[in-house]
């Protein structure tokens, strides 16, 4: 029951059904219990043999390309399957061939050939082709940049159900990029993609873990190196029998994290090894896999056995799992009261699933009176640490005003967070690997796609690649870097704010605009960026784009030094220079006061008028070489004079 239908019919019961109120076991999954009576699906018409063959070829290509259903990834075979489907008239097959050609998957990269296929299959109404054309129009790759055409193709692809296009349109409406800024429209585009992500979690297909590396920071390479070191450490420790390391490896395999391939079989293997050593966390995780039948035969008895052993050890994962069993009467008598007790106990230990489950009990009124305020509280606790289903429920509660005032803005923020956890986010990791391997252009294509979907880190990385100008595709596109930095800054990237300030200061990719530079430096400085503080100090010192104020300059220099140890030495040099300038100005002011006093006292009577600094300083600057010679000559004369006096004094002492 969608929110739009609920508004039209005024049916609160159907709007309430958008909330997930079933309990979640560990790993984010939940038991599917429908809240409303399901609709009967009409029987389909018989499939023609040719259509069946085409569908099977496309499905085979998907399995081989994405590794679906434990199929080993084989890009050349996937390309062959898609090609056969295209040759038999499949528009989707042709679009997939184009994607693989564009990204060099199973075939050499060929953007021109890919564009031809996208044009041909888009004319046949294929959403994936329309989305790829939109991305090329938006980025100006092979096509003249045209945001209107990009929006047009994105819109048709999104309406046809393409989730990547739905994210792109949702993001554009969220920030008003090429379209009117409209929160409700953004929600409507994000919702189908979000529901797809949530559906995967409900069906025990956890989304891939995504490490988001920023290319422009030192932590990018370090982060990848740390991942490899961490995995090596855990593998070594697990092989030596360390139970906590075995559990960690099990989690890495379960979620496909830290660069380890997703494998339930490996997860079960490491959990079982840890269980043999009496690890409570492993008992909880293994119990969840038996309760849900993930890679093992579902067995309530075995699940309960593991949960109870884990509960005896006080483990929160096992405690939550046992509450899950009681909530649904799986192998035990159904008892919401017992479930509430166990969920509360696990939640006190910080278990996110238990916090979500408590919220679900209060939303559904299972064993307790419905209380949206308490549900909101528990969902917020879980969502603050990234629980996906809790984020989704918070979005629905803010959207419909359950337990909180209606807020489209808050709902949209939560929906975007959930949407960006879908499988399409793996573009970030694939792009990073390509970049590390020197394939800058191929990395740029993937980062561009992710940036169009609204991934902030991808926008920053696109800007970085254009800024570096390492390839023909990225050369002479500083204006594109500026646009990407601006989009990244809109989403809170402080480093992007700093770079925008630099671009305006130096006129890179745009005209010089010191006032705009000051505005962006100030925004970055308010976020405690030391470089921005230093830059503001410099601009205040020299009066660039802002009134000259040496005291404010010193304040910003001091703030930069207090914020970062690395800024101490540059700040010391600038403060020394600033001190010299301030001393010079004070002395000039004294000289002006003295000149004015002499001129007033002796000018009318004796014609003695001393010039002010406004007159003699320009002369000194203009004739600096002559002034320097006079200064040196005067100092040399003084030295010779005093040397003669000292020599004379010594001779007198000698003869005396």
C-alpha positions, 0 to 999 in steps of 0.5 A: 500500500503506497503512500500516494494511494494512502493519501488518495483514499485516506486509508490510514491502515494502508499508510501504516502498512508502509512501516515494517513491524516484523521483528528483525533477526541479526543481519537485517532480515525479518520474517515475512508476515503480511499486514494486509491481505495480499492481492491475487496475481492474475495468471500470466499468458503462455510465453512464446519459445523465442521470447523464452529463449531471449529471456533465458539468455538475458538472465544468464548474462545477468548471472554471469556478470553479477554473480547471481545465485552463487554463479561464478562471475565470467565477463566474456561469457556474460558478454556473449550471452547478452550479444546472442540476446541482442541478435535475437531482438532483445533491447535489454540484451543490446543495452547490456552489451553497450554497458559492457562495451562502455566499461570494458567488461569482457570486451575492449572498451568502445564508447562509440559502439556503446553509444550507438547501441544505447541510441538504438535500444533507447528508441525501442524503449529500453530503460537501461539504455535511456539511463546510460544516454542520460548519464552521457548527456549529463557528463558531456561524454561523447555528446555535448553536455545537455542537462535537459536531455539528461533529465528527459532520459532519466525521467523515462528510465525512472518511470519504467522502473530503472532504480539507478535512474530513480536515484538520479531523479530523486537526487536532482529533485532533492537539490534542484539540479536541472529540475525544480527543487521538489521534496515530494517529487524526490520522495516519489522517485526514491521510494521504488528504489528504496523498497527494492533495497528493503525487499532484499533485506527482508528476503535475507539478501544483505546489501554489499558492504561498500568502502567509500574511498575519497581519492583526494585524501591521504586516507584513500590509499591508507584505507585500502592498505588497512583493509588488507592488513586487517584481513591478514591479521584476522586470517592469521589469528583465526587459523591459530584458533582465536574465536573472535577472529573467526567470528570476524572472518565469518562476518566478512564473508557473510556481508562481503566486507573488507574486500572479501568475497561474499560467501555464506558457506565460508561464514558458516564454516568460521562461525562453527569453528568459533562455536566449538570454542564457546563463543557466544557471538558465533552462537547467535549468528549461527542460530540466525542462519538456522532460523532463516535457513541461510545456506543451511536447512532451516531448523528451529530446534538447532537455532534454539539450541545455539540461541540458548547457549549464547544467552547463557553467555549473555550475548546480545545477538543470541538474546535478540535471536531468542526473542525473535523465536518467541515473537513468532512462536518458532519452536516455542510458544508464541509470547510477545511478553517474552519477546519484549523482555529479551529484546529489551535485554539485548537493546540495553547492550546496544544491539541494533536489531533488538532496538529496531524490534522494540520499535516494531512491537510498539508500532504494531501494538504486539503485546503492548499498546501502540505507541509511535513516540516510543517506536520513534525513539527505538528506531532512532537509536538503531538508525543512528548507527546505520540500521537500514530497516530503522532508517526506512521506518523513520522515513515513513514515520516522518513522511506520514506524521506517525509519532512526529510532525510530518516532515518531507525533508527528514523523510527524504534524508532517510530515504536517500540514505537507504537508497544509497545502500543498494547493489548499484553502490558497488560502482564506488568500489569497482571505480576505486579498483580501476583507478588504483590499476591506472584505468583513470577513464574507466574509473571516471565513467563509474564515478560519474554514474555514482555521482549522478545518483547522488553519492557525495564521495563519487562527486568529490572523486569526479572533481578530483579526476578532472582537477588532476587532468591525467588523461584526454577525457579529463583534460581541460575540464576544470569547469566540470571539476568545479561543478562536481565540487559544488555538488559535493559541498552541497552535501557537506564535504568541507574539503570541496568547499575549500577547493571551490574557494581555491577555484574562485581565488585563482580563477580556475574553471571560472572567473576570479571572484574573491568575494565568492572565495571568501564565502567558501573559505568562511563556510569551510572554516566554520567546519574547523578546516585549518587551511580555510582559516589560514586562507581567511587570515591571508585575505584579511591581511592583504585586504583581498575580497574583504576589508583589510584587518590585521587583527582579524588576520592574526585571529584566523592564523591563531585559529589555524594553528590551534586546529592543526599541528601542521599549520604551526610553522606556516602560521609562525612565519605569517605572524612574524611578518604580521608583527613586522607590518603592525610595528611598521604601521605603528611607527609610521603613525608616530612619525605622522603625528610628529610631522603634523605637530612640527608642521603646525608649530613651525610651519606658519612661522619658519616654513617648516612642513614635514611630509606625511607618510602618504607622500614619502612612502610612495617615493620610498617604494618607487625609488627603493634602490636609491633609498636602500643605498642611502640607508646602507651608506648612512649605516656605514658612516655611523659604523666608521664614525663610532669606530674612529671614536673607539680607536681614539679612546683606546689611543688616549688610554694607551698613552695615558 
